Amino acid sequence: MIVLKDILYRVTINAVVGSTSINVNKVEFDSRKIKSNDVFVAIVGSISDGHNYISKAIEDGAKAIICEELPKALIDDITYVKVDDSNKALAFIAANYYENPSENLRLVGTTGTNGKTTVSSLLYKLFKKAGYKVGLLSTVKIMVDDKFYTTTHTTPDSLTINKYLKEMNDEGVEFCFMEVSSHGIHQSRTEGLQFEGGIFTNLSHDHLDYHNTFAEYRDVKKTFFDQLSKTAFALVNVDDKNGLVMLQNTKAKKYTYALKTYADYKAQILENQFSGLLLKLNDNELWSKLIGNFNAYNLLAIYATAELLGLERVESLKLISELESVNGRFEYLVSDEKITAIVDYAHTPDALKNVLETINTIRTKNEELITVVGCGGDRDVAKRPKMGYIASALSSKVIFTSDNPRSEDPQSIIEAIEAGVEPQNFKKVVSITDRKQAIKTACQMAQPKDIILIAGKGHETYQEVNGKRTDFDDYKIVQEFLKQLQK
């Protein structure tokens, strides 16, 4: 049990009805999880409003209610705390409830449209290789040193974040690397956390179904850097014009990285092949197993962060050269027929363009590049024709297919993608709604030395259709179909 007033520290309170000196059990924002003596935080969500469940939470045993609007009928012996923003209040309450665990480790957040997972995951691997106990909060998984947990959100809710950070404290974790999404920032999930550093990778068209305009999307990302303390560092990619925007109001120590412009941390690509990259990082040569220009940026961000966190330069370079790609991020295999299949999470126009341009830079043009791609349902519809334009312009052949259709008609999503194809590229395009059949067709179309790119889902091992998730792993499926061709 804990005293209510002890977990309200730093929460902006408008009114209190009842006593804050009461003992409470745990904190919940899901009314279905409420038990005796719990605190219920009523969140206004995109689908439902927690204020509609206050009565049910009290019936189930809630002793205290945190809300933006007080109920018309107040019940004796229940404490009501009125706040401006329940999401923000939850973030501070969660941090206080778990004894502010972010203050006891070195937490670094990575934000941007592309590269968050790669940068965070590889920093986790790098510091593990260097002998530290390390934590990871990412799209792909949560790691508490060697313990693995699955995750469903890029940035988990505030209670989940602090729960795992507290577990990291208990396990003696020193560093934690965390993906910070625009949704997470906007919903105040990172409030109340003490970051030692923030990394900005890049910004391009994404999540405009959630953020109404690109400017709003950019400004939400910027909020993360505005909130960094003066003892933290802010490391931004200044080849992206939004990099300097992120630094405008930050109190943190400012550092920049770039391939094309002047920066504190500079890289030059000396060789770019399917076997890897040869880079010059601030006058140090480095061979990496990672591939492509976008990974040159990721590696540069990792190198800079390692130095800013105090890792010795020679050791850092050695360990970075041993790093391998993250699941579903330019993950590739070569069949006995010498057909190369690449699986990548590229689900935004910019990410798809980066991957296709990387492949086209490396290939000799004697091979065909066959791209299998779709777009998720119930998400940003404006990017669909852009994806169609890019895929058809930069590939030899394209198969448009389903991604995660969710509640939308898969065929209507494909038609929206097709709308971006220019007339001269019509002959390159085939549409196959069934994703498994689309991958099979790509394998049947491929000749020796051809390249197949399967984009959009990457590390995901499911497909979501009408609220139901079924097992679906792009990498395993293409691997199986290529094996069948060898028989």
C-alpha positions in Angstrom: 0.0 0.0 0.0 1.1 3.6 -0.7 -0.2 7.0 0.4 -2.1 8.7 -2.4 -0.5 12.1 -1.9 3.0 10.5 -2.3 2.2 9.6 -5.9 0.7 12.9 -6.8 4.1 14.7 -6.7 4.6 17.0 -9.8 0.9 16.4 -10.9 -0.9 19.7 -11.7 -4.0 19.6 -9.6 -7.1 21.8 -10.1 -9.3 20.5 -7.3 -9.5 17.8 -4.7 -12.6 16.3 -3.1 -11.8 14.0 -0.2 -8.5 13.1 1.4 -5.2 12.5 -0.3 -3.8 10.9 2.9 -5.6 7.6 2.2 -3.7 4.4 1.5 -4.1 3.0 -2.0 -3.1 -0.2 -3.7 -2.2 0.1 -7.4 -2.8 2.5 -10.3 -4.9 1.6 -13.3 -6.3 3.4 -16.3 -8.2 0.4 -17.6 -11.4 0.1 -15.5 -11.6 -3.7 -16.1 -8.4 -4.2 -14.0 -9.6 -2.2 -11.0 -9.6 -4.0 -7.6 -10.1 -3.0 -4.0 -8.3 0.3 -3.0 -7.0 1.0 -6.4 -6.5 4.4 -8.1 -8.4 4.8 -11.4 -7.1 7.4 -13.9 -9.8 8.4 -16.4 -8.2 8.9 -19.8 -9.9 10.4 -22.8 -8.8 8.0 -25.5 -9.3 8.0 -29.3 -11.9 5.1 -29.0 -13.4 5.5 -25.5 -13.5 8.0 -22.6 -12.4 6.7 -19.2 -14.8 9.2 -17.6 -17.7 6.9 -18.7 -16.3 4.1 -16.5 -15.8 6.0 -13.2 -18.9 4.5 -11.7 -17.8 1.0 -12.7 -14.3 1.5 -11.3 -15.8 2.6 -7.9 -18.1 -0.4 -7.9 -15.1 -2.6 -8.4 -13.2 -1.1 -5.5 -11.5 2.1 -6.7 -10.7 4.4 -3.7 -9.4 7.4 -5.7 -10.3 8.8 -9.1 -8.0 11.0 -11.2 -10.1 12.8 -13.8 -10.4 15.9 -16.0 -14.1 16.4 -15.2 -15.6 15.6 -11.8 -18.7 13.3 -11.9 -22.0 15.1 -11.2 -22.7 12.7 -8.3 -19.8 12.4 -5.9 -19.6 9.4 -3.5 -18.6 9.7 0.1 -15.2 8.0 1.1 -14.0 8.3 -2.5 -11.2 10.8 -3.2 -11.5 12.7 -6.5 -8.6 14.6 -8.0 -9.3 16.9 -10.9 -6.5 17.6 -13.3 -6.0 19.4 -16.7 -4.6 16.4 -18.5 -5.1 12.8 -17.3 -2.4 11.4 -19.6 0.2 13.7 -18.2 -1.1 13.1 -14.6 -0.8 9.3 -15.3 2.8 9.7 -16.4 3.9 11.4 -13.2 1.8 9.1 -11.0 3.3 6.1 -12.7 6.8 7.4 -12.2 6.1 8.2 -8.6 4.4 4.8 -7.9 7.4 2.9 -9.3 9.8 5.2 -7.3 11.0 7.2 -10.4 13.1 4.4 -11.8 14.4 6.5 -14.8 16.5 8.5 -12.3 18.5 5.4 -11.4 19.7 4.5 -14.9 21.0 6.2 -18.0 18.0 6.5 -20.3 18.4 7.5 -24.0 15.4 8.0 -26.3 15.4 7.8 -30.1 12.7 9.5 -32.1 12.1 10.1 -35.9 10.2 8.5 -38.7 12.7 5.8 -39.6 15.6 4.2 -37.8 14.3 4.3 -34.2 14.2 0.5 -33.9 17.6 -0.1 -35.5 19.4 2.6 -33.5 17.8 1.6 -30.1 18.3 -2.1 -30.7 21.8 -1.8 -31.9 22.8 0.5 -29.0 21.4 -2.2 -26.7 23.5 -4.9 -28.4 26.6 -2.6 -28.4 26.5 -1.9 -24.7 25.8 -5.6 -23.9 28.9 -6.5 -25.9 30.8 -3.9 -23.9 29.9 -5.8 -20.7 27.1 -3.7 -19.3 23.7 -4.6 -18.0 21.3 -3.0 -20.5 17.6 -2.4 -21.1 15.6 -1.9 -24.3 12.1 -0.6 -24.9 11.4 -1.0 -28.6 8.7 -1.8 -31.2 10.1 -5.3 -31.6 10.6 -6.3 -27.9 11.4 -5.2 -24.4 14.6 -6.4 -22.8 15.5 -6.3 -19.1 19.2 -7.2 -19.6 18.8 -10.8 -20.8 15.1 -11.2 -20.0 12.8 -10.9 -23.1 9.2 -9.5 -23.1 6.9 -9.0 -26.1 5.5 -5.6 -26.9 2.5 -4.2 -28.8 3.3 -0.5 -29.0 6.3 1.5 -30.1 6.1 3.5 -26.9 4.2 1.6 -24.2 1.8 3.3 -21.8 3.3 5.2 -18.8 2.6 2.4 -16.3 4.2 -0.2 -18.5 7.3 1.9 -19.1 7.9 2.6 -15.4 7.1 -1.0 -14.5 9.9 -2.2 -16.7 12.3 0.6 -15.8 11.7 -0.4 -12.1 12.5 -4.0 -13.0 15.7 -2.8 -14.7 16.6 -1.0 -11.5 16.1 -4.2 -9.5 18.3 -6.1 -12.0 21.1 -3.6 -11.8 20.7 -2.3 -15.4 22.9 0.8 -16.1 21.8 1.9 -19.6 18.4 1.8 -21.2 17.6 2.6 -24.9 14.1 3.5 -25.8 12.1 4.2 -29.0 10.0 7.3 -28.5 7.1 7.6 -31.0 5.1 10.7 -31.9 2.0 9.0 -30.4 3.9 8.4 -27.1 5.1 12.0 -26.9 1.6 13.4 -27.8 0.0 11.2 -25.2 2.5 12.3 -22.6 3.8 8.8 -22.0 7.4 10.0 -21.7 6.5 12.8 -19.1 8.1 12.2 -15.8 11.0 10.3 -17.2 14.6 11.5 -16.8 16.5 11.1 -20.1 20.2 11.4 -20.3 20.0 11.8 -24.1 17.7 12.2 -27.1 18.5 11.2 -30.7 16.6 12.5 -33.8 17.0 10.3 -36.9 14.9 11.9 -39.6 11.3 13.1 -40.4 9.1 12.1 -43.3 5.5 11.5 -44.2 3.9 9.2 -41.6 1.1 9.1 -39.0 -0.9 11.9 -40.7 -4.0 9.9 -39.8 -3.2 10.8 -36.2 -1.4 14.1 -36.5 -3.5 16.3 -38.8 -0.5 18.0 -40.6 3.2 17.4 -41.1 3.9 20.6 -39.0 2.0 19.1 -36.1 3.8 15.8 -36.5 7.2 17.6 -36.5 6.3 19.8 -33.5 5.2 16.8 -31.4 8.7 15.3 -32.0 10.3 18.6 -31.1 8.4 18.5 -27.7 10.6 15.6 -26.7 13.8 17.7 -27.1 12.2 20.7 -25.5 11.7 18.6 -22.3 15.3 17.4 -22.1 17.2 18.8 -19.1 20.4 20.9 -19.3 22.5 17.9 -18.2 21.2 15.7 -21.1 22.4 15.6 -24.7 20.4 16.2 -27.9 21.9 14.4 -31.0 20.3 15.3 -34.3 20.7 14.4 -38.0 21.3 17.8 -39.7 21.1 16.3 -43.2 17.4 16.4 -42.4 16.2 20.0 -42.4 14.1 19.3 -39.3 17.2 18.4 -37.3 18.0 22.0 -36.3 14.3 22.5 -35.6 14.6 19.9 -32.8 17.4 21.9 -31.2 15.6 25.3 -31.3 14.4 25.3 -27.7 16.2 22.5 -26.0 18.2 23.1 -22.8 20.3 20.0 -23.5 23.8 20.0 -24.8 23.6 20.0 -28.6 25.4 17.7 -31.0 24.9 17.0 -34.7 25.6 14.2 -37.2 25.5 14.1 -41.0 26.8 12.5 -44.1 26.4 15.5 -46.4 26.9 18.6 -44.3 29.2 19.9 -41.6 28.5 18.3 -38.2 30.1 17.2 -35.0 30.0 13.6 -36.1 30.6 13.0 -39.8 30.5 9.9 -42.0 31.6 9.1 -45.5 30.5 5.9 -47.4 33.7 4.4 -49.0 32.0 1.1 -50.1 28.4 0.0 -50.2 27.7 -3.7 -51.1 25.3 -6.5 -50.2 28.1 -7.8 -47.9 28.2 -4.5 -46.0 29.4 -0.9 -45.7 32.9 0.5 -45.4 32.6 3.9 -43.6 34.8 6.6 -42.5 33.5 7.9 -39.1 35.3 11.0 -38.0 38.5 9.9 -39.6 38.1 6.3 -38.4 37.5 3.5 -40.9 34.8 1.0 -40.0 33.5 -2.1 -41.8 29.9 -3.0 -41.0 27.7 -5.9 -41.9 24.8 -3.5 -42.2 23.8 -2.3 -45.7 22.7 1.0 -47.3 22.9 4.8 -46.9 20.1 4.7 -44.2 22.2 2.4 -42.1 25.2 4.7 -42.5 23.2 7.3 -40.7 22.1 4.7 -38.1 25.7 3.6 -37.5 26.8 7.2 -37.2 24.1 7.9 -34.6 25.2 4.8 -32.7 28.9 5.8 -32.8 28.1 9.3 -31.6 25.8 8.1 -28.8 28.4 5.6 -27.6 31.0 8.3 -27.4 28.6 10.7 -25.6 27.9 8.0 -23.1 31.6 7.5 -22.4 32.4 4.3 -24.3 36.0 4.2 -25.3 36.4 5.0 -29.1 38.6 2.0 -30.2 36.4 -0.4 -28.3 33.3 1.2 -29.7 34.5 0.9 -33.3 35.4 -2.7 -32.8 32.1 -3.6 -31.3 30.0 -1.6 -33.9 31.8 -3.6 -36.6 30.4 -6.8 -35.1 26.8 -5.7 -35.0 24.2 -7.4 -37.2 21.0 -6.1 -38.6 17.8 -6.1 -36.5 15.0 -8.6 -37.4 13.0 -7.3 -40.3 15.3 -4.4 -41.1 17.0 -5.2 -44.5 17.1 -8.8 -43.4 18.1 -10.9 -46.4 18.8 -14.4 -47.6 20.2 -15.9 -50.8 18.7 -19.1 -52.3 20.7 -21.9 -54.0 19.4 -20.3 -57.2 21.2 -17.1 -56.3 18.0 -15.2 -55.8 18.3 -12.6 -53.1 15.2 -12.0 -50.9 15.1 -8.9 -48.6 12.5 -8.4 -45.9 12.2 -4.8 -44.6 9.8 -2.9 -42.4 9.7 0.0 -44.9 6.1 1.2 -44.5 6.5 4.9 -45.2 7.2 6.5 -48.6 10.6 7.7 -47.4 11.6 4.3 -45.9 10.6 2.5 -49.1 12.5 5.0 -51.2 15.6 4.6 -49.1 15.5 0.8 -49.3 14.9 0.7 -53.1 17.6 3.3 -53.8 20.0 1.3 -51.7 19.3 -1.9 -53.6 19.5 0.0 -56.9 22.9 1.5 -55.9 24.3 -1.9 -55.2 22.8 -4.0 -58.0 24.4 -4.1 -61.4 21.1 -3.6 -63.3 21.5 -7.0 -65.0 19.2 -8.4 -62.4 15.5 -7.6 -61.9 14.2 -6.0 -58.7 10.8 -7.4 -57.8 9.0 -5.5 -55.0 6.1 -6.8 -53.0 4.4 -4.0 -51.0 1.1 -2.9 -49.5 -0.2 -0.4 -47.0 -1.9 -0.9 -43.6 -5.7 -0.4 -43.2 -7.2 2.2 -40.9 -4.1 4.3 -41.1 -2.8 7.3 -43.1 -4.4 7.1 -46.5 -2.5 10.0 -48.0 0.7 8.0 -48.3 -0.8 5.1 -50.3 -0.4 6.7 -53.8 3.1 7.9 -52.8 4.0 4.3 -52.0 2.7 3.2 -55.4 4.6 5.9 -57.2 7.9 5.1 -55.5 7.6 1.3 -55.8 6.7 1.3 -59.5 9.3 3.9 -60.4 12.2 2.3 -58.6 11.5 -1.4 -59.3 11.7 -3.7 -62.4 8.4 -5.3 -61.4 5.9 -4.6 -58.5 3.3 -6.7 -56.8 0.8 -4.7 -54.8 -0.8 -6.7 -52.0 -2.3 -6.6 -48.5 -0.3 -5.5 -45.5 -2.5 -5.5 -42.3 -5.9 -4.5 -43.8 -7.4 -4.3 -40.4 -11.1 -3.3 -40.9 -10.7 -2.0 -44.4 -11.4 -3.7 -47.7 -7.9 -4.9 -48.9 -8.8 -4.3 -52.6 -9.7 -0.6 -51.9 -6.4 -0.1 -50.2 -4.6 -1.6 -53.3 -6.6 0.6 -55.6 -5.4 3.7 -53.6 -1.8 2.5 -54.0 -2.3 1.9 -57.7 -3.5 5.5 -58.1 0.1 6.7 -57.7 1.5 4.7 -60.5 2.5 6.7 -63.6 1.3 5.5 -67.0 4.8 4.5 -68.2 5.0 2.1 -65.2 1.6 0.4 -65.6 3.2 -2.6 -67.3 5.4 -3.3 -64.3 2.5 -3.7 -61.9 0.5 -6.7 -60.8 -2.0 -6.7 -57.9 -2.6 -9.8 -55.8 -4.7 -9.3 -52.6 -3.5 -12.4 -50.8 -0.1 -11.6 -49.4 1.1 -15.2 -49.3 0.2 -15.6 -52.9 1.9 -12.4 -53.8 5.2 -13.5 -52.2 4.9 -16.9 -54.0 4.3 -15.2 -57.3 7.4 -13.0 -56.8 9.5 -16.1 -56.1 8.1 -17.7 -59.3 8.9 -14.6 -61.4 12.4 -14.3 -60.1 15.4 -15.6 -62.2 18.8 -16.4 -60.8 20.6 -13.2 -59.5 17.3 -11.3 -59.3 16.3 -9.5 -56.1 13.0 -9.7 -54.3 12.1 -7.0 -51.8 9.2 -7.7 -49.4 8.3 -4.5 -47.7 6.0 -3.2 -45.0 5.8 -5.8 -42.3 9.4 -6.6 -41.5 9.7 -8.1 -38.0 5.9 -8.6 -37.6 4.9 -12.3 -37.4 1.2 -11.8 -37.9 -1.4 -10.3 -40.3 -4.4 -8.4 -38.9 -7.7 -8.7 -40.8 -11.0 -7.6 -39.3 -9.6 -7.5 -35.8 -8.2 -11.0 -36.0 -4.4 -11.7 -36.0 -3.1 -14.8 -37.8 0.4 -16.1 -38.0 2.3 -14.5 -40.9 6.1 -14.1 -41.2 7.4 -12.6 -44.4 10.9 -14.0 -43.9 9.8 -17.6 -43.2 7.3 -17.5 -46.1 9.7 -16.3 -48.7 12.4 -18.7 -47.4 9.9 -21.6 -47.8 8.9 -20.6 -51.3 12.5 -20.2 -52.5 13.3 -23.7 -51.1 10.4 -25.2 -53.1 11.8 -23.7 -56.3 15.0 -25.5 -55.7 13.2 -28.9 -55.7 
